[in-house]
Amino acid sequence: MKRTLAILLALVLGIGALGIGAISAPPLPVDSSSPFEFIIPVVQQTTVPQGYIGIYTAEDLSNIRNNLGGNFILMNDIDLSHIDNWFPIGYFRSISITPDYIVTGGTFFFGTLDGNGFAIRNMNIHRVPQPEGEGTRSAGLFGSTLQATIRNLAIVEANISAGGGGFAGTATQTTFENLLFRGTTNGSGIAGRSTGISSSPIFLVNNTSFYACAVEGRVNAGGLTGVLAWSDDGFIERSYNRAQVTSRNRMGAGGLVGRLSVGDDRNDTIINAAIRNSYNTGMISSMWGDVGGLVGELGFYGNSIVTIENSFNTGSLTQQRYTHTFRWIIEEGEVTSRAHAGGLVGSTLFHYDSNQLILNNSYFINNVESAVGINQRFITNYDGYNWDWDIVTIPGDGYVQQNNVLAKSNSQMRQQTSFVGFDFVNIWHMPAGGFPNFSGNAVAEPTQHAITVQGGSGMLSAPAGSYATIFANIPENHRFVRWEFSTPVDLIYEGALRRVGLDGEILMEEPTGQAMFVMPNGPVIATAITEYVPILIQWINALQVGVRFSIGAGERWPHTAEQLLSISSFPANPSDATLLFTSNNPNVATVSSTGLITAVGPGVTQVIIASRDGNAQFIVNVEVTYTPAGPCPQDPAERECFCHYIQPPSSGTNWLVIILGILFFAVIAAVAAFAFLF
């Protein structure tokens, strides 16, 4: 079969045939330096270069959607705070290629956006309206990109509650270069995800690359991207994540990539993918999926080889699979794992014998047991009639080759001698007391300090400009409300559990008591403000869904017809365990404070069991019946039976008796009248 690369090359030719091909971006002239913390220093231009369109206002930025193949350059910062909900530019739609290489469908951005060292500020995306008919739009500055280039741009103070990414919701053959994302997103910092391509959950495909990309703040699934699929050679290089990464679904969480798939089952070409000279220092947690310092889940297809070299992770890893708790405390470098967690890669899944993971000169905090959490192999079997498959665990390293891959202590990770193989001349820089960062950075990687606040308050002393991470030890039956500081601090992020609806609406957001801030001059006293939250009864259950009393003929009243309910509730230790019992009709049955139901008279009623706060209730249907053998006895003593509550039903009106009675009285009246007259 033809390779994917050939198809996408045809796509490029098709766009060129239409006369709307992307303009080759010319080199930019040199001017003044950018003030932002780009990995590669940016020299800003004061005049619009030839071949570019200048972006000066938010309206200019939005108008890119009218020229999706153009080359654009920011000439100043763009503030989007006046736009309540930014509408992403472009959306994903399936592509068709005719025999003449004419492309139909798709509204991707396929040009160049050069940020020129400037920033897009205060971009808010809370919901993403979907296009009519076919297509999917994801959250991001761009909803979808194809063979685009985005470089030298910062997105700061962003707040994206819809799924996607900071720069692009979905990206195909896109180059992300020298970018900075700082903010909060329910997707990933650089590029996120879409609902799928040709019914497959592939969010980024074919040669999408990340070079010199930086992410800070709070993201979901992966620092750079949630899901990345390479069917040809691809790379992530000289990039980092300092953001808190939290995955709240079954997808893995990684410092750089949540889920990485490499290879193509449709051809035998060897595909090489690499993560080089990159790092993560952000905290990583997942509610259900696997967690890894750089990659959460790594899958191999076709003849694929993945190399991770000259990279490291110091971020904490937390995995909460198969638990129902929504509160945890993370210490720097600590791993709490109930499934698969690795210092560099959470889990691997190999499909072929030719697959290989090569780890060179890479390091991680030594509280993690191993560089890779678990190695697995996908096995298929054919018995002559049916195909069967299974996933088995590979003992030992299996398909993993490790060369100078070591776990080190926190203090060792702050020493240059620990990083054998790192180029500290051209690429890396070792700040005093900190972790390695990239030479040429405007600002060095801040040293991180962490405390757990016990008993409400805690004091942290650290050098000004360093990062301070604090964790609240939340008392039982309390919830965290906010932090209060003895002196103003610059908050980088505050941890929160967030549940978002399909339309991007935030359904629930609860702070977790985690925060990071930049240390001012002098010590800081942090006080965790909590409030008491009673433990409510969540549900009540009675073994008897319905109770029926059948009183037979001849049974005297009062009749002892009783039933004690068998009741359970959750949780077992609520703040108020009191249950209230009521009967909708006491003339049929009554109920005591202990759940004893007593029959009173025939009929139907309901007994309601409820918690005192009204948060939970359970209904028991009650029926009382009486079946007499015949008419009630005339003897008053015998009438003390159940009869006095119900008379036996009549078989129907005896009209003959009524008519004869009327005729009888009519005859008597006629005879009396005749005698009176005569």
Sequence and secondary structure as in RCSB ss.txt:
>XXXX:A:sequence
MKRTLAILLALVLGIGALGIGAISAPPLPVDSSSPFEFIIPVVQQTTVPQGYIGIYTAEDLSNIRNNLGGNFILM
NDIDLSHIDNWFPIGYFRSISITPDYIVTGGTFFFGTLDGNGFAIRNMNIHRVPQPEGEGTRSAGLFGSTLQATI
RNLAIVEANISAGGGGFAGTATQTTFENLLFRGTTNGSGIAGRSTGISSSPIFLVNNTSFYACAVEGRVNAGGLT
GVLAWSDDGFIERSYNRAQVTSRNRMGAGGLVGRLSVGDDRNDTIINAAIRNSYNTGMISSMWGDVGGLVGELGF
YGNSIVTIENSFNTGSLTQQRYTHTFRWIIEEGEVTSRAHAGGLVGSTLFHYDSNQLILNNSYFINNVESAVGIN
QRFITNYDGYNWDWDIVTIPGDGYVQQNNVLAKSNSQMRQQTSFVGFDFVNIWHMPAGGFPNFSGNAVAEPTQHA
ITVQGGSGMLSAPAGSYATIFANIPENHRFVRWEFSTPVDLIYEGALRRVGLDGEILMEEPTGQAMFVMPNGPVI
ATAITEYVPILIQWINALQVGVRFSIGAGERWPHTAEQLLSISSFPANPSDATLLFTSNNPNVATVSSTGLITAV
GPGVTQVIIASRDGNAQFIVNVEVTYTPAGPCPQDPAERECFCHYIQPPSSGTNWLVIILGILFFAVIAAVAAFA
FLF
>XXXX:A:secstr
   HHHHHHHHHHHHHHTT            EE  S  SS  EE SS  TT EEE SHHHHHGGGG TT EEEES
S EE TT SS   B BB   EE TT  EES B B SEEE TT EEE  EES     SSS B  BSSEEEEES EE
EEEEEEEEEE SSBBSSEEEEES EEEEEEEEEEESSBSSB   S BTTB   EESS EEEEEEEEEEESSBSSE
EEEEESS EEEES EE SEEEE SSS EESSEEEEEE  TT   EEEEEEES EE S EEESSS EESSEEEEEE
 SEEEEEEES EE   EEE TT         TT EE SS EESSEEEEEE STT EEEEEEEEEETTSS SEEEE
EEEEEEE SS EEEEEEE STTTTEEEEEEEEE TTGGGSGGG TT  TTTTEE  TTS  EETT SS    EEE
EEE TTEEEE   TTSEEEEEE   TTEEEEEEEESS  EEEEEEEEEEE TTS EEEEEEEEEEEEE  SS EE
EEEEEEE      EEEES SEEEEEEETT BSS   EEE  EEEESSS S   EEEEES TTTEEE TT EEEE 
SSEEEEEEEEETTSS EEEEEEEEEEE SSS  SSTTGGGBGGGG         HHHHHHHHHHHHHHHHHHHHH
HH 
